[in-house]
Amino acid sequence: MRVSVGGKLIIDGIDCTVPPGSLAALIGPNGAGKSTLLRALAAVEKPQSGSVSFDGSELYGMPRRERAKLAAFVEQDAATELSLTVEAVVALGRMPHLSLWQAPDDASRTAVTDALDAVGMREFAGRDVTTLSGGERQRVLLAKALAQQARLLLLDEPTNHLDIRAQLSTLALLRSVASTGVTVLAALHDLGLAAAWCDSVIVVADGRVVAAGETAATLTPELIRDVYGVRATVFTDPASGRPVIGFGEL
Ligand SMILES: Nc1ncnc2c1ncn2[C@@H]1O[C@H](COP(=O)(O)OP(=O)(O)OP(=O)(O)O)[C@@H](O)[C@H]1O
């Protein structure tokens, strides 16, 4: 796939695959092209060439509504200026499943409540979304994507604004969503979170994939040094058995 924005080639021949029903991290330095790639995968940004196929279906040729049933996208710091309640924002995720003017059915109401529960925001259901903190808003936007019940979930920095506990519970939630068969791809800046929680990583730099594959085999100190120019040491957390990464300057 090749994607240009504003006349500039940003994604230069990326070819990548995310294993179905798994949690994958999209990582890479600032300006590498992560957001642009996610926007292209979500069909928000049209590539000059290339295609995005999911489960045998080509996402670009598809009517918007059908695509929204397949793929949900949470953009980085998506604006929430509309004065709506949290519940109404999450209910927007149900739109692809309802016909025009159709009142929410039981399945939609349950999906909204379940999504609010999943992100721990049920008690905020009646709050105006414009009054929320950055972290609360981030969780509401994740709930909206969950309510969409798509089989592909694309997230741009889903842990932005979140405190450490909320970061861990978000990654745990994404893992459990993936375990139900949903394919999850999340751009993450925190390599520690990617290492500890994701099944695989796609590493981009300068609009190209420089490495991709199973997390432990791919996210090595050598790769981190080459891509980010820092020293990294991988430890094992004695409590969880998961990898922990320490960083230092070269
Ligand atoms: N509208 C635009 N016009 C020109 N250049 C753009 C435009 N949008 C993005 N870019 C450039 O494309 C490159 C990739 O941007 P992108 O936002 O995809 O990177 P990223 O990996 O998500 O970065 P970050 O980690 O900083 O969020 C950057 O150099 C950015 O300046």
The ligand as a Tripos MOL2 file, in Angstrom:
@<TRIPOS>MOLECULE
LIG
   31    33     1     0     0
SMALL
NO_CHARGES

@<TRIPOS>ATOM
      1 N1         -1.7810   16.4190    6.0240 N.pl3     1 LIG1
      2 C1         -0.4640   16.2040    5.9930 C.ar      1 LIG1
      3 N2          0.3490   16.9150    5.1970 N.ar      1 LIG1
      4 C2          1.6880   16.7120    5.1480 C.ar      1 LIG1
      5 N3          2.2980   15.7900    5.9240 N.ar      1 LIG1
      6 C3          1.5590   15.0400    6.7390 C.ar      1 LIG1
      7 C4          0.1300   15.1950    6.8150 C.ar      1 LIG1
      8 N4         -0.3460   14.3070    7.7320 N.ar      1 LIG1
      9 C5          0.7290   13.6300    8.1890 C.ar      1 LIG1
     10 N5          1.8570   14.0830    7.6020 N.ar      1 LIG1
     11 C6          3.2260   13.6150    7.8490 C.3       1 LIG1
     12 O1          3.2600   12.2220    7.6680 O.3       1 LIG1
     13 C7          4.2020   11.6080    8.5670 C.3       1 LIG1
     14 C8          3.5090   10.4780    9.3030 C.3       1 LIG1
     15 O2          2.5220   11.0150   10.1510 O.3       1 LIG1
     16 P1          1.6810   10.0820   11.1110 P.3       1 LIG1
     17 O3          0.7740   10.9610   11.8960 O.co2     1 LIG1
     18 O4          1.0890    8.9910   10.3280 O.co2     1 LIG1
     19 O5          2.8490    9.4860   12.0340 O.3       1 LIG1
     20 P2          2.7580    8.6860   13.4060 P.3       1 LIG1
     21 O6          3.6730    7.5190   13.2740 O.co2     1 LIG1
     22 O7          1.3520    8.3970   13.7740 O.co2     1 LIG1
     23 O8          3.4000    9.7550   14.3930 O.3       1 LIG1
     24 P3          3.1880   10.0340   15.9790 P.3       1 LIG1
     25 O9          3.8090    8.8780   16.6970 O.co2     1 LIG1
     26 O10         3.9950   11.2840   16.1670 O.co2     1 LIG1
     27 O11         1.7260   10.2020   16.2520 O.co2     1 LIG1
     28 C9          4.6990   12.7290    9.4570 C.3       1 LIG1
     29 O12         5.9640   13.1400    9.0000 O.3       1 LIG1
     30 C10         3.6760   13.8350    9.2980 C.3       1 LIG1
     31 O13         4.2680   15.1150    9.4670 O.3       1 LIG1
@<TRIPOS>BOND
     1     1     2 1
     2     2     3 ar
     3     2     7 ar
     4     3     4 ar
     5     4     5 ar
     6     5     6 ar
     7     6     7 ar
     8     6    10 ar
     9     7     8 ar
    10     8     9 ar
    11     9    10 ar
    12    10    11 1
    13    11    12 1
    14    11    30 1
    15    12    13 1
    16    13    14 1
    17    13    28 1
    18    14    15 1
    19    15    16 1
    20    16    17 2
    21    16    18 1
    22    16    19 1
    23    19    20 1
    24    20    21 2
    25    20    22 1
    26    20    23 1
    27    23    24 1
    28    24    25 2
    29    24    26 1
    30    24    27 1
    31    28    29 1
    32    28    30 1
    33    30    31 1
@<TRIPOS>SUBSTRUCTURE
     1 LIG1         1 GROUP 0 **** ****
